[in-house]
Amino acid sequence: ITFVNGHHIHTFTSSGTFTPYCSGNVEYLVVAGGGGGGGNGPGDGGGGAGGLIYNALYSVTGGQAINVTIGSGGARNTQGNNSVFGASTAIGGGAGGDMSYTRTGGVGGSGGGGSGRGNTNSGGAGTSGQGYNGGYGYVGTSDGGGGGGGAGGAGSNGVSNTRGGNGGNGLPYSISGSSMYYAGGGGGGTDVNGAGGNGGLGGGGNGQGGTSNTCTNGAVNTGGGGGAGSSCSGGVGGSGIVIISYLN
C-alpha cells in the first residue's frame, strides 16, 4: 500500500484479498497475463497482451472482502492466465502463432500474432473492451510473423523477410501515482534476412530476427505479450497486475 497525492493505492502483484476499511468508491485497473510468443522457427507470431479492464468509479462496502487473482504470463505458444478483481475478469493474452504447433494466433484479451508459415496465418481475435487483434503473418519465400495485439491497438502484419510485425501498443494510466503503459503486444519474428518486430508500449517483448540475437519476454506486472523467437523458444508473457486507488 502506498499513499500518493491524497490517494491510498493498493498494488497486487500476487493473488490476495482487498478489504476496504469503509464504504465508498474506488477506481481499479485489472490486467491479465500476456500470451507467450511463438518460437523456434522463422516468422512466428508475437504473444497478445493480457486483457485490460479499467473502472474509474466502483462502489465497495466497508469490511466486505474482494478476491484478487493475478494471472501469470504464458510460455511459448501458450495463452496467458486471467486476472480477477471481484466480478471483473481480464482475459489472458492470446498465444503467438508457432510453426511447430498452432500457426494461427490465439484468441485472448488481445489476440496473438499469426505465424508466417503455411496457409493459416491469421492473427487471433481480442476480447471486446479489453484488447485488439493480432496481426497477420506473411506467407512467402521468406516469412514475417504478425505482432500481438495490445490494449490500445492491433498488432501489425508481418512483411516478407523485411521484418516481423510490431506489437500493438497498450494504454497509459496514472492510477499508480505516475503515468505508465500496460498491456502491449509482443513483436513478431522473421528469418535471418530481416528484423524482429518491436514490442508494443506497455511491456511487449521484442521479436527475434537476423538483426537481433534473442526474443524478449513481456515485462513483469504489465501483461505484455512475449516476443516471437526464431532460434529462441519464444518469449514468455508478462504477468498481470491489479491496482486499486481511493481518496483518503
N, C-alpha and C positions, 0 to 999 in steps of 0.2 A: 504494500500500500504506500502510495506517495501522495503528497499534498502540493498542488501546483495552482497558483492563481485562484485560490479560493475553492478549488475542487479536490475532493478525495478521488484518487484513481486506483482502482484495483486491477492489476495486470496478472492474468493467469497464463502461464506457460506450461503448466501441467494441470491435470484434472483436479477438481476440488468442489467446494461449495461456497456460494456467495449468500450471506445472510445480512440483509440491510438492518441497520440499527433502528430506523424509524420508517414510517410510510412516506411515500413521495415519488418523485420522478427521477429517473436516471437516463443517461444515454449509454449505448453499448455498441461495440464492434465485435463481430464474430467472424473469424477466418479459419477455413478448413486447411488440412494438409494438402500440399501441392502434389501433382502427379509426377511419377518418375519418367525420365526421358527414355526413348528407345536407344539401343546400343549395340555395339559390336558389328556394325555394318554401315557403309557409307550411305548417307541420305536418310537417316532415321528422323523421327519427329520429336519435337520438344514436348515436355510434360505441360499439361494445363495447370493453371493456378487453382488453388483452392477457392471454393465459393466464398463470397463475402457478403455479409449482412450488416447493415448499419441502421440503428434506430435512435433518433435524436430525442425521443420523448416516450419513455416506457414507465408505467406505473408499477411500483413494488409495494409490498406490505411488510411493515416492520416485524422482524422476528421470523419471517417465513423464508426458509432456505430455498435457494435455487441451485440446481445441479449444473455444474460446468464440466464439459468434456473437451479436451484438446486433442485434435486429430494429428497423427503423425504423417510425415510425407511418405509417398510411395517409392518403392525400389524400382529398378529397371522395368519398363513396360507394365507398371502396376499403378492402379488408381490410388490417390491419397485417401486418408481417412477423414470422416466427418468431424466437425466441431459443433458443440451444442451449448446453448445458454437457455435454460428453461425450455420453452416451446419452439425456439428458433434453432433450426438445424442448417448449418452451412455444409454443402456437399463437397466431398473430396475432389481434387483436380483430376481430370482425365489423363490416362496413360498416353505417353508418346508412342506413335506407331513404330513397330520394330520388324525388320525384315525376317527375323527368325521366329516371330510369334504372330501377333496381330498387327497387320500392316496399316489398317485404318487407325486414326486417332481415337482414343477412348472418350466416351461421354463423361461429364462430371460437372463440378461447379463451373469451371471453364474447361473447354474441350482440349484434348491433346492434339498435337500436330500429326498429320499423316506422313507415313514413310514414303520416300521417293523410289519405291521398289514395287514391281508387279503392276497389276491393273487396279487394285483397290487402294487408292491413295488419298481419300478424303480425310479432312480433319474432323475431330469429334465435336459434338454439339455441347454448348454450355447450358447451364440452368438459368432460366429466365429470372432476371432480377439479381443474379449472383455472379454471372460471368459470361464470357463470349466464346465463340467457336475457335477451334484450332485451324491453322492454315493447311492448305493442300500440299502434298508432296509432289515434286516434279518427277515424272517418269520419262526417261530418255536414255541416251547412251551414257550419260552421267547423271547423278541423282542429287537432288536437294530436298531435304526434309522440311516439312512445314513447321512453323513456330507454334508453340502452345498458346491458347487464348489467355487473356488476363481479365481482371475485373473491370478494366476501363476500355478494353478494345480487343478485337480479334487478332489472332496470330497471323503473320504474313506468310504467303505462299513461298515454297522453295523455288529456286531459279536455277535450272540445269546444273552445270558444275560450277556456277559462279559463286553461289552461297546458299546456305540454309536460311529459311525464313526467320525473321526476328520474332521473339515472343511478344504478345500483346502487353501493353502497359497496364499496371494496376491503378489504384486510386489513392489520392492523398487524404489523410485525416490528421487532425490535431488533437484527438481525444487523449493521447498520452501526455499532452502538455507541449509538444512540438510537432510540427508537420512531418509526416512520414508516409511513404508509399507502401501499400500492401497488395499482395496477390498479383504479381507479374508472371507472365508465361515464360516457359523455357525456350531457348533458341534451338532451331533445327540444325541437323548436321549435314555434312556433304563429304565428297571424296577428297583425294589428295590434291586435286586441282583447284579447290575452292576454299571458301572461308565459312566457318560455322556462324550461325545466326546469333545475334546478341539477345541476352535475356531481357525481358521487359522490366521497366521500373517497378519496384516492389518485390525484389528478391529473386527474380527469374534467373536461372543458371544459363551460362553461355553454351552454345553448341560447339561441337568439335569439327574441324576441317583440316585441310592441308596446311593452313597457316596458323593453327593452334595445336598445342600439344595434348590438350585434355579437354574433356567436358567438365562443367562445374555443377555442383549441387545447388538446389534452391536454398536461399538464405533461411536460417532457422527463425521460427516465430514470425514469418511473413506470409506463409502459404505460397511462396514462389515455386513455379514448376522447375523440374530438373532439366538441364541441358542435354541434348541428344549426343550420343557418342558415335565415333567411327571405329576407332580401335579400343576405346574405353567402353565400359559396360553401361553407360548411360547414367546421368546424374540423378541423385535421389531428390525427391521433392522436399521443400522446406516444411517444417512443422507449422501448425496453426497457432492461433492466439485468441484470447478473449480479453477485452478491456472494457471496464465499466467505470463511468465517471459521474459524479454528482456534486452539487454545491454543498458546502459545509453547513 
